[in-house]
Each structure stands twice: as structure tokens, then as C-alpha cells.
Amino acid sequence: MDRVAFVCPGQGAYFRRAAEVLWDAVPATIEVFAEIDRVAAELGEAPVRPVLFGTAASSIDELAEQSPESLQLALYGLAVAAFHGLRERGAVPWAVIGHSIGEIPALVCAGAYTVAEGAEISWRRVRAVRRHAGAGTMLAIGADAEVAAALVRAVDDPLAALAVRSAPRQSVVSGPHATVTTIGELADWLGRWNRPVASPFAFHSPLMAAAVEPFRSDIEHIRQKPLRTEVYSTTLGRRLTDDDRFADVLASGLVRRCDLLGVVREAHARGAGVFVECGARDILARTVREIVPDVATAACLVENADAETSLTAAARTVRHSGPGTAASGTTPIERNDRPEPAADAPERQDAQPTSATAAAPAADAASEPPPTDRASVLADVRAMYATVLEYPEEVLEEDADLDADLGVDSLKQTDLLARVAKKYGFAHRSTGLRMSDYPTLGRIADLVAETGRG
């Protein structure tokens, strides 16, 4: 029998009236959200139930814009309530994977905190971010972590970051609004799909740095208890133990990069063959299949589906499914399908706290508009490539193949093309371009000159 891992999701795991749909199948749902509102009252915060239940329930975009605190608490409450529903139906996990904010319900499900304590941690997290973090957003990109990191480097903004290594061909970046918009334009220019993550904050970026210590100090008084179930943290990129200080883990997780890909692979290597998304939607269930296609996945709360049917099917998957079997009531993903971007996952790397009041993104070095005639463009591009590659300009001949003749790998070419697009300001007007169509400096100069004339 395969080991079973529950996965508590992060940003994006919500749809309108999700809590009410889950309540129909899991009576404990209303108790979970009542506990969240009780803690809210103690902390002087507004209740969340009015915007999550009934005809006034808001969409994820409405919550992200108008009530970001309620959205973050919805993610927590739905994961905890879904866990209750699965347990009631006999589904017991070997491990729980917490992804981003999903680390809080994962620790609750594993017994480290009570539901009320998890609610307090969730409230204090969003309060610290609201009060201390810089404004920003997140963007999912159809590219591996190396390409996504190259795009971040190209915009040269110290407040932007590769936030999540989600899957082999999927990453998330995070940072100031204008910078993330530019990254999206560069991704378009390189023919990479991209779409915004429904997150009101730029989690896992230096913009969160100023919120780390206030959050940590606000939750240090909450005493952690021994884990009853194994827990994996995507922000640490490993399994947690009772020796870890969970307040430190959760606080530093605001700025750390998430490694969903690495954690899922590690759990799979240790025998996990069934992964159940413990929350709303099936974003992570589908992403897991992209990471390890030979596993069974299930989701217990899917939009436009009966929650009782989905929960029962998910529980049946836990009890009876083997690798490669999809639960009825969920959407199997074919190996060549493109998964929906995981909202909220990268090569493990500790984020270095950076003040949210750090210097604004660096301006372009050139104070005057760049040239557009071909000869000047070629000279300018040659100088740029020579500086970055540390090559003498004379070896960068116009017709020299960057890969075959000069040994410039595809990752570095991606980085350099993104820099060119940013400098010349035409990324937003050039979509679907293939890097293989521009193997020489001459072809790149042609592209810039032609776009400038357009």
C-alpha cells in the first residue's frame, strides 16, 4: 500500500462560496470558521463569515482586492475543515505537506497547534504583512526555475524574487507590481505563458522582510506540541521535526522561496504514492501529477462539484488507490497536459531578509532613449553581451552562433534576450518569439531595429 500525503495549498485555493459548499458535507466547517471569528474578535479584527457564506460571499478576486485578510483566513479554514472531512471518512495521512500559508493548517492537522491557535497564527501573519510589508503581487510562469530566475535578474530589481519552484516547467515570481508586470511582458516575449496569482501580497520576496520579526514575536508565545504526523515544509524544502521552532519556520517563510517540486519528489522517494489536496480547488493535485506522473491524486473540494462526492472519492483513493489511479469525482491530468499554475512553487534557497523600505527598483542605466538604427543597435547589443559574458567585443561577431560558436547556453541567452527587450522597451509588443530564431547578434539587432521601426 502506498503512503498517503495530504497537501495543504497556498494562494489561489479558493472559489466563491467554497466554505458553504464544504459545510454541506462537513458540519465542522462552520465550527472552524466560528473559531476563526472568535479569535478575530479577540484581536480586534473583522469577522470573515459574512464575506464567505451566503449570497454575499465574495469571489477570490473580490477578496484579494477588498478583504485580503478574509482571503488568507479562508485558505486556512478550508484546509482545516477539509482535513476534518477526510478524517471523518477514514482517510488518514502518513504525512502532510504545507505549501506557503498551507504550512499553518498542516501543523494544525499534525497536532502541533489547536484550531484556535492556528487561527491566531493566521491572523497575526496577515496583520504583520498588512502593517509592515511592501505592496506587490505574484505571477505564475510556464518556465523552470532557472529561466524564471533569469527573468527576475533581467529586471534588476532587488525587491523581486523567484518565489516558488512549482514543477519542472512551472514557477512563480514575486515583487513590486510594476516589476512583475515587466517580467510578464518579458515572459510573453519569450513565448512563455504567464498569469497572475490571486494573491493580495508579494509573498516569498524581499518585500516581506519587514514583516518577519513582528510576526515571529507575535506568535512566539504560542506553545508548539509534538507532531503526531510527519509534516513537510515547502519554505524549508524538507521534513520538519520537533526540534524545529515552528514560529521561526513560519515567520522566515514569508521571505523564503518555496520548493514544492523538491518536497513532492522527496515525499515520493520515501514511498508517497497518493497525494490529496486538502483545501479548495485542485491546483496542487494537478501540479503534483506534473512533478511525479506515476502517482494517484485527488481533490476534496472542487468548484461546480458536490463536496460529499469529492470527499468520498478522495477518501476512497486514500484507502484503495494505487499509483497512476485517479479518484472518481476529480479531474485526471494527462502527462502532456499543462497544469494550472500553482498559486502560491524552486531550488532550495534561503531568502535573505531585505527591508521593505529598501531602495526602489534601479532605473535603467541609460538616461537617453536607446538607438534604433541597426548599426547602432548592433554595437550596443554587442557591448551589452560582452559585459555580461565577459568576452572581448571582437569575438562577438555579427554572424557567430551564440551556442555553437561562442558556447552561450540557452539559459544565459534567455537572460540576455530579456535584458535587450527591457532596454529597448518592446517586450509587450512581441509575443511568441522563439529564442532559436535569434541565434546571432545580427539577428537580434534585426529584431530590435525592425521592432523600433514598427
Buried (B, 14 or more C-beta within 10 A) or exposed (E): EBBBBBBBBBBBBBBBBBBBBBBEBBEBBBBBBBBBBEBBEEEEBEBBBBBBBEEEBBEBEBBBEEBBBBBBBBBBBBBBBBBBBBBBBEBEBBBBBBBBBBBBBBBBBBBBBEBBBBBBBBBBBBBBBBEBBBEBBBBBBBBBBBBBBBBBBBBBBBBBBBBBBBBEBBBBBBBBEBBBBBBBBBBBBBBBBBEBBBBBBBBBBBBBBBBBEBBBEBBEEBEBBEBEBBBBBBBBBBBBEEEBEBBEBBBBBBBBBBBBBBBBBBBBEBEBBBBBBBBBBBBBBBBBBBBBBEBBBBBBBBEEBBBBBBBBBBBBBBBEBEBEBBBBBBBBBEEEEEBBBBBBBBBBBEBEBBEBEBEEBEEEEEEEEBBBEBEBBBBBBBEBBBEEBEBEEEEBBEEBEBBEBBEBEBEBBBBBBBBBBBBBBBBBEBEEBEBEEBBBBBBBBBBBBEBBEE
